[in-house]
Amino acid sequence: MAKISYPVTSKVDQVDVYHGVTVADPYRWLEDDVRQNDEVRNWVDAQQATTQSYVEALPDRQSIRDELARIWDTQKYGVPSKAGDLYFFSYNDGLANQDQVLVQRAHDEPSVLFDPNTWSEDGTTALAAYYPDPTGRYVAYMIQQDGSDWRTAKIRDLQTGKDLEEALEWLKFTGLSWQADGSGFFYSGYPEPEDDQFHGLPDRNTVYFHELGSPQAADKVVYENLAHPDWRYAAWVSEGGEYLVVLVVTGTDSRYQVLVRPAQSDADLEFLVTGFEHDFTPIGFAQGKLYFRSDLGAPKGRIISLNPELGDQALERMEEIVPERDSVLQTASLVGGKLVAQYLVDASSRLEAFDLDGSPLGTIVLPGIGTVSDLSGRMDDNEVFFAYSSINYPPTILRLDAQSQQTEVFRQSDYDIDLSDFVIKQAFYASKDGTQIPMFISHHKNIQLDGSNPTLLYGYGGFNISLTPGFSITRAVWMLRGGVVAVANLRGGGEYGEAWHDAGTKLKKQNVFDDFIAAGEYLIEQNYTNSDHLAIMGGSNGGLLVGAVLNQRPELFAAALPAVGVMDMLRFHKFTAGVFWIDDYGSADNEDEFLAIYKYSPYHNIAQIEYPPVLVATADTDDRVVPGHSFKYAARLQEYQQGSAPVLLRVETDAGHGAGTPTDKLIDEYADYWAFLLHHTR
């Protein structure tokens, strides 16, 4: 490989002192917003030109793109939600940049309710979410621009087919929860930012009620706490409209305070649960009780009920409905007069039904080892919908009869590939400290285990998020080209409950990197691949993972792709949502946590050594993990690289952290990814 001539990157004399430790930050200027700083924009454009020149010259890039587009071009469906006698679900005819939303009555043909493809020429304006009111008269929906986390909410009148005049601005990290009579909805919002809306720290979150037909300025303040401007809120109304529940959260952990009041009342909210110590996720209201998924006294989760009339005394008289099990309780729903609980068993989904008193009603049969998502149904309705897929099972929307517990296919995608050609297995391997880590390994049935297979090792390991085996078009293309896909269930995730999550946080974050490194070593030991054919990839917290292990074990890998990664662990909490991640990472403001994160921070631990090929990926309008993380990391890696392997920066334009990215951009993105990784792992 001929060494690439990279764009010149200027440096600044920026030095910070953390607890007596001097830390240089010569690329601080790259933190500036590309939309406001011409010097940063010019640097990004030069980097992108270098990257595109490289990847477009790769021999398989166009054929990979063609194959991605061919397989992508099939009908895709979302899980229906029901309001009144109407069903609402998302739909994509194949290659449309954005999903439509269709609406239909039971046996009628569906019609188009929303078509975001008409909202912008380039497909970068997306429908972020939609919420039918319980009567089926209105649908509130949120619009996302250029992948930003900021949302604008509007309301569509289904009788007229037109939007109401009002629009709600400056919404972020919120849902919309309707009153049962459809008169309006609750939401949380922020004040209009006074400075940089894409880099500034959001605070002063407030719960509002919006009454239909009124301007946002008239929305009623339901709850705020100016003494705690860092508190954030999620408002939820029980299905029958009995109670408003407001969850109070400070970070990303599911550790909530809970406020409650009758939904139709103007009374003050009262604390039902105080202290940010445990998960209390509302499931529903029945028989005078609010049902919650909670980890109080149950690290893997259980279902409890609280009497809302008891106020702050309710927890003392809590009732256990479904006890904790060996497997993790992810979610539960009150549907068809029953409880349907979704468990994780060694990182794959299982559904079980219970009476409202917790009496077991049996396991709901699923097609195999796979992933269940988006369980949707109503307490007063017998039908429940959910999505299911696996590595070798196409995305399918299943309809469950809550009484018989039988399922039938509502919609299924029919991809132009034979999924039976793919095999999936689950392996368990020992990490550095002996902990057994599960990993899903999938590949085409015809490959030979001779140590020469291009292998993609993917991980995340954070924020209590579980990686489960679901269908992926992009990974199918990788496997069709002879590649192996391995997904490791690292500590820091939620696969085995809170203890598993906690073992990969703050001062114990190195466990996550050890788990990932051990996964690579296992794949080599089992003759799937070797160090000349092993690529690693991860996004967001997974981008941090890839950057950290690349510094620690560069010789183990043939190529690396850190995407939208958190690369500067000393400054992540100074931008946008970063402050919420302190409960997982810790903070450089605390000395012991600084010493831990400084040891692995990807940007700060780059050495003057030979690195394998690296493609750093980000987006210029990402306001979740700001692109300055990737800019600084790529600049320093290019400076320190002692070998001839390429270190490239790919910057997607008018795109954010991933959600809402148009189909054509996604296909181009993965064509670049796979062309780069396959070129360097064959």
Stockholm file with secondary structure:
# STOCKHOLM 1.0

chainA/1-682         MAKISYPVTSKVDQVDVYHGVTVADPYRWLEDDVRQNDEVRNWVDAQQATTQSYVEALPDRQSIRDELARIWDTQKYGVPSKAGDLYFFSYNDGLANQDQVLVQRAHDEPSVLFDPNTWSEDGTTALAAYYPDPTGRYVAYMIQQDGSDWRTAKIRDLQTGKDLEEALEWLKFTGLSWQADGSGFFYSGYPEPEDDQFHGLPDRNTVYFHELGSPQAADKVVYENLAHPDWRYAAWVSEGGEYLVVLVVTGTDSRYQVLVRPAQSDADLEFLVTGFEHDFTPIGFAQGKLYFRSDLGAPKGRIISLNPELGDQALERMEEIVPERDSVLQTASLVGGKLVAQYLVDASSRLEAFDLDGSPLGTIVLPGIGTVSDLSGRMDDNEVFFAYSSINYPPTILRLDAQSQQTEVFRQSDYDIDLSDFVIKQAFYASKDGTQIPMFISHHKNIQLDGSNPTLLYGYGGFNISLTPGFSITRAVWMLRGGVVAVANLRGGGEYGEAWHDAGTKLKKQNVFDDFIAAGEYLIEQNYTNSDHLAIMGGSNGGLLVGAVLNQRPELFAAALPAVGVMDMLRFHKFTAGVFWIDDYGSADNEDEFLAIYKYSPYHNIAQIEYPPVLVATADTDDRVVPGHSFKYAARLQEYQQGSAPVLLRVETDAGHGAGTPTDKLIDEYADYWAFLLHHTR
#=GR chainA/1-682 SS CCCCCCCCCCCCCCEEEETTEEEECTTGGGGSCTTTCHHHHHHHHHHHHHHHHHHHTSTTHHHHHHHHHHHHCSCEECCCEEETTEEEEEEECSSCSSCEEEEEETTSCCEEEECGGGTCSSSCEEEEEEEECTTSSEEEEEEEETTCSCEEEEEEETTTTEECSCCEEEECSCCCEECTTSSEEEEEECCCCSSCTTTSCCCCCEEEEEETTSCGGGCEEEECCTTCTTCEEEEEECTTSCEEEEEEESSSSSCCEEEEEETTCCSCCEEEECSTTSCEEEEEEETTEEEEEECTTCTTCEEEEECGGGGGGGGGGCEEEECCCSSEEEEEEEETTEEEEEEEETTEEEEEEECTTCCEEEEECCSSSCEEEEEEECTTCSEEEEEEEETTEEEEEEEEETTTCCEEEEEECCCSSCGGGEEEEEEEEECTTSCEEEEEEEEETTCCCSSCCCEEEECCCCTTCCCCCCCCHHHHHHHHTTCEEEEECCTTSSTTCHHHHHTTSGGGTHHHHHHHHHHHHHHHHTTSCCTTTEEEEEETHHHHHHHHHHHHCGGGCSEEEEESCCCCTTTGGGSGGGGGGHHHHCCTTSHHHHHHHHHHCTTTTCCSSCCCCEEEEEETTCSSSCTHHHHHHHHHHHHHCCSSSCEEEEEESSCCSSTTCCHHHHHHHHHHHHHHHHHTTC
#=GC SS_cons         CCCCCCCCCCCCCCEEEETTEEEECTTGGGGSCTTTCHHHHHHHHHHHHHHHHHHHTSTTHHHHHHHHHHHHCSCEECCCEEETTEEEEEEECSSCSSCEEEEEETTSCCEEEECGGGTCSSSCEEEEEEEECTTSSEEEEEEEETTCSCEEEEEEETTTTEECSCCEEEECSCCCEECTTSSEEEEEECCCCSSCTTTSCCCCCEEEEEETTSCGGGCEEEECCTTCTTCEEEEEECTTSCEEEEEEESSSSSCCEEEEEETTCCSCCEEEECSTTSCEEEEEEETTEEEEEECTTCTTCEEEEECGGGGGGGGGGCEEEECCCSSEEEEEEEETTEEEEEEEETTEEEEEEECTTCCEEEEECCSSSCEEEEEEECTTCSEEEEEEEETTEEEEEEEEETTTCCEEEEEECCCSSCGGGEEEEEEEEECTTSCEEEEEEEEETTCCCSSCCCEEEECCCCTTCCCCCCCCHHHHHHHHTTCEEEEECCTTSSTTCHHHHHTTSGGGTHHHHHHHHHHHHHHHHTTSCCTTTEEEEEETHHHHHHHHHHHHCGGGCSEEEEESCCCCTTTGGGSGGGGGGHHHHCCTTSHHHHHHHHHHCTTTTCCSSCCCCEEEEEETTCSSSCTHHHHHHHHHHHHHCCSSSCEEEEEESSCCSSTTCCHHHHHHHHHHHHHHHHHTTC
//
